[in-house]
Amino acid sequence: MNQRKIQRTGIATYTISLPKIWVKRNHVNVGDVVYIQEEDDQSLRVLLNQSKEQTKSASLNLSGFKNPTELIRKFTSLYLNGYSQVHFFSLEPISKDFRKTILTQIKKVIGFEIVEESEKKIVLQDFFSSNYLSISNTIRRSFQLSKLMINESLKILDKETNTLENIEIWEEEVNKLYLLARRQINFALENSMIMSQLSINVKDCQDYIILSGAIEKMADSFVRIAKAGLGVSTLSDKLLQQIRKTYELILEAYELAFESIFKNNFILSNQALAKCEEILNEGINLEQQELNEEDKVSLYIIKSKLQTKTNFINEIAEIGLDRS
C-alpha cells in the first residue's frame, strides 16, 4: 500500500500526490480532470473521466509477414491488447491467401468488422466497446456452451447422434469467448476506470484468466472425446450406464466448481473436489467388456480423457477455495 503525506497548499486546500505507476498506466497528464468520490467506509476513490479511454490502432504491412500464420499471431496479439482498429496494407495487391486469412480470422473473434477494403488495403474496426463489457457474462456464456458440448459428446456415445456439427459450432464460439475474456481482462488491467466499470479487481482478473483457460481446455477435450466416440460401435447397457454415471459426476463437479467462484463459497469448492475423487475412484471398467480391438482402443482413450478432466475441474475449484 502506497503512503502519501497530506500537504497544505492554501488556506483551505489540502493535497496528496498520486502514485507515478498509476498515472503512467492510466495515461493521466498535467491538466487532466479526475473525480473524487467518498465511499461508505470514508475512503476516497479517484476516478478518471470516462471519455479518457483512448482508441488504439495499428497498421500492419503484409510484406513483413512470411506466411498467414505469422499474421494470425500478430492480429491475435493486437486483439488481446485492446487495439480497436487494425489496418492491413500492401504495396502490391493483397494475395488471396492473406485476404482469406484475414477474413477467416475476424470470424473467430467478437467485435471486429471490415469497414474499408480495396485491393491493397483492409481496415478492421472493433464495434464492441470495452465500456459495455461484462467479464462474468462472457465467462458464463462460455461455461454454458462447454456444458452443451459435454452433453453432446455423450449423445454420440449413446448413438443419439452421429455428427460433430453442433460441437464444432460451439467449440468455435467458446474459442471466441476465451479470446474476448482475455481481451476484457487486459483492458481492465491497463485502466483502473475500466476495472471499476466492470466491477472487478486485480485478483478477479487473475482468477478469470485461469477460469476462462480451464473452460476452453474442457471444451477442447470433449471435442476429442466426441471424435473418438464416433468410431465406437454400439455399447452394452452396463458399459453405457458406467459412462453416463461418469458424465453425470463430471457435470456436477464442473457446475459446483464454477459456482463456487462467483458465490465465493468454500462448501461448493469442497463438494466439487469430492466429486472429482469419486470420478477417479469409480471410473469406467473396461476389463471384463467384450469389445473388438478398435473399440477397446477408442474407449481407453475416452476413459483416460474423462478422468483427466478432473484436473481442470480441480483447477477451477481451487480458485473457489482461494476466494472463499
N, C-alpha and C positions, 0 to 999 in steps of 0.2 A: 504494500500500500504506500503510495506517494504521500509524503508530508509536505505541507506548504505553510509558511508563516504568514499570518494576516498583516498587511501593511495599511497604514493610514495615509491617504494621499490628499486629503482635503478635510474641511470642517466636518462633513458628514459622509465621507466616502471611504470605504474600506475595500481593499483589493487583495487577490491572491494570484499567483502566476499559474499558467496552465502547463501541464507536462509536455515537453517537446515532442515525445513519441506520439502522443495523442494529436497534437497539432499537425505533425507531418502526415500521419496516417489518414487524417480526415481532410487534408488539403486546405487547412484554415490559413488565411492570410491576414496581415495587418489591415484593419478597417472592416473586416467581416463582422456580421451581427450574429451573436449567439443568444439563446434564450435560457433564463434561469427559472427552474420550476422547483417549488418546495414540496417535498414528499410528506406523507403522513408521519414518518418517523423523524421529521425535522431535518432530514438530509436535503442537500440541494442537488439538483440534476441539471447538467449543462446540455442543451440541445442545439443542434445545428438547424439552420434554415432548410426546409425540405427541398427548396429549389437548388440547393448547393450540389446535389448529386450530378456528377459530370458524365458526359457521354464519351465513351472510349471507342475509338475507331482504329482500324489497322488496314494497311494496304499490302497485298501480297503479290509480288512479281512471280508469275508462274514459271519463268525461266530459271528461277532459283531452286526449283524442286526437281529432283532426279526422276521421281515417279509419283503416281497418285497417292501411294501410301504415306509418303512424307507430307503431302499436302493435307491429308486427313488428320495426321497427328498435329500439325500446326493449327488447323482450324479448331480442333477439339480443345487445344490449349487456350486459344483465344476465347472460345465459348465459356470454358470453365472459369476464366479470369475476368469475366464480366464485360467483354467487348460487345457493344451493341450494334456496330456496323463494321462490315468487312468488305473491302474492295479487292477483287481478283482482277489482275490486268496482265496483258502480254503485248509485246511489240509486234508479234505475229498473231494471226488468228488463233484463238484458243482451240486446241485439239479436241477431238470427240471424246477421247479418254478422260482428259481433265474436266471437260464440261459435264460428262456423265458422272464423274466422281463428285463434283460439287453438288449436282442436283440430287444425287443419291444421299449424300451426307446430310443435307439440310432436312431430309425426311426423317433422319434419325435423332434430331434434336427438336425441342419445343421452342417456338417463338420466332425463329428466323424464316423470312420470306425474301424472294428476289424482288427488288424494287427497280432495278435497272439492268439491262442486258444488251450487249452488242457482240460483234464477232471478236472483239479484243478486250471486252470488259464484262464482269458480272459483279453487281453490288448486292450484298445481303444486309437486311435490316432486322433487328430484333424488335418485335412488337409486344413482347411480354415484359413489361416494366417491372423492375425489382420492387417498386413501391407497393405493388399489389400481390406479392407472392406470399405463400404460406408454406413454410417448410414442412410443418406437420401434415398438412393436406397432401402435399406431394408424396411424402413417405407413406402415408396411409393408403393412398391410391395404389402405390407400388406394391404394398403389402397385400392388398385385396386381390390384385392381379396375380401375384405369386401363388396365393391360395387357390385361385381358379386353375392355375397350371398344375398344381399338385393333384387336385381332384380329376383333372382331365387325363393325367398320366395313369391314374387308377382305372379310369374308364377304358383306356387302351388295354390294360391287363385283364380287365373284366370282359373284353371284347364287345363293349357297348359302342365303341368307335374304332375306326382303323385309319385315322388320318391325323397328321400333325398340324393341320391348318390353324385351328384355334390356338394351340400352344405357341406356334411361331408368331402369330399376330400379337399375343400377349407378351411374349418374350421381347419383341421389338419395342413395345410400349414401356415395359419395365426398364429396358436399357435407356430409353429416352428420359424417363423419370429419374433414373440414377444420375445421369449427367446433369439434369436440371437441379436436383437436390445439391449436388456438389457446387454447381454454379451459384445457387442461392447462398450457400454457406460461405463461399468466397466473397460474395457481395457483403455479407454481414461482417465478416472478419476485417474487411477493408474499411468499413464505415460504421461507426457506432450508432449513427442515426438510423441506418437501415436495420441494424441489430435491434434497436428499440422498436422500430415499426413491426418487425417480425416477432416481437415479444420473446426473444431468446437471449442467452448469454454465451460466453466463450465455452463454458462446459457443455452446454447444449450442442454447440457446433461440433465439438469433438465427439460427442456421443452419436450425433446424427450421421456423421461421416462413417463411423463403424456400422451403425444400424443399416443405412442405405446400402453399404457394401455387402453386408450379410444377406440382405433381401435379394440383391442382384445375383449373388452366388447361389442362393437357394433356387431361384428361378432357373438359372442356367443348368443346375444339376438335374432338375426334373425334366428339362428338355432332353437330356441324355438318357434319363431313365425311360422316358416315353419312346425314344428311338429304339432302345434295346427291347422294350415291351412289344413293339410292332412285330418283331421276329419270333415271338414266343407263341407256341401252339396253345390250344385250349387247355386250361389247367384244372386239376381236380378241385372239388368243392373244399376239401380240407386245406389245401395249399392256398386257395383264394381267401379262405377265412383268416389264415395267418397273415397274409399280405394286407387284407383290409384292416385287421387289428393294428398292424404296424403303422399304416397310413393314419388311422384314427388317432393313435398316440402322437404321431408327428404333428398333425394339425392342432391337437390340443396343446401340446408343448409350445408350438410356434405361436399360437394365439396368446397363451399365458405370458410367454417371454416378451412379446411385443407390447402387450397392455401394461406390463409391469413398468415399462419405461415412462409411458405417458401418464400413468396413475401414481408413479413413484411408490410402488407397492412391493415391499420386501417379501410378503407372503406369496404373491403371484410368481415372483422370480424363483423362489424355492420350489414351488409346485412344478414349474417348468423344468427345473433341473432334475426333480424326482421323476418326471415323465421320461426324460432322456435316459435316466438309469434303467427305467423299465423297458425302454426300447432295446437297449443293449443287452439286457438280461434275457428277455423273451425272444425277440428276433423271429426269423423265419427258418424253419427246419427243412433243409433240402436233402438230408442224408438218406431218408427212407422213401423218397419220392421216386416213382417210376417215370423217368424223363429221358428223352433222347439227348444225345450229346450236345446238339446245338442249343436246345432249350436249357440244358444244365449250365452251359457257359453263360448264356444271357441272364439267367436267374441269379447266378452267383454274383454277376456284375451288379444287378439290380439290388440284391440283398446288401452288398457291400456299400453301395451308394446311399441306400436308405439309412443305414446305420451311421455313415459319416455325416449325414445331415444334422445329427445331434451336435456336431462341433459348431455349426453355425448358430443353432438354437442356444447352445451354452454361451456363445459369444454375446448374443442378444440379452440373455437372462442376466449375465454378469454386469451388463450396463445398468439393468434394472436394480440390481443389488447395490451398485455404487450410488444410485440416485435416491435410494430409499432413506 
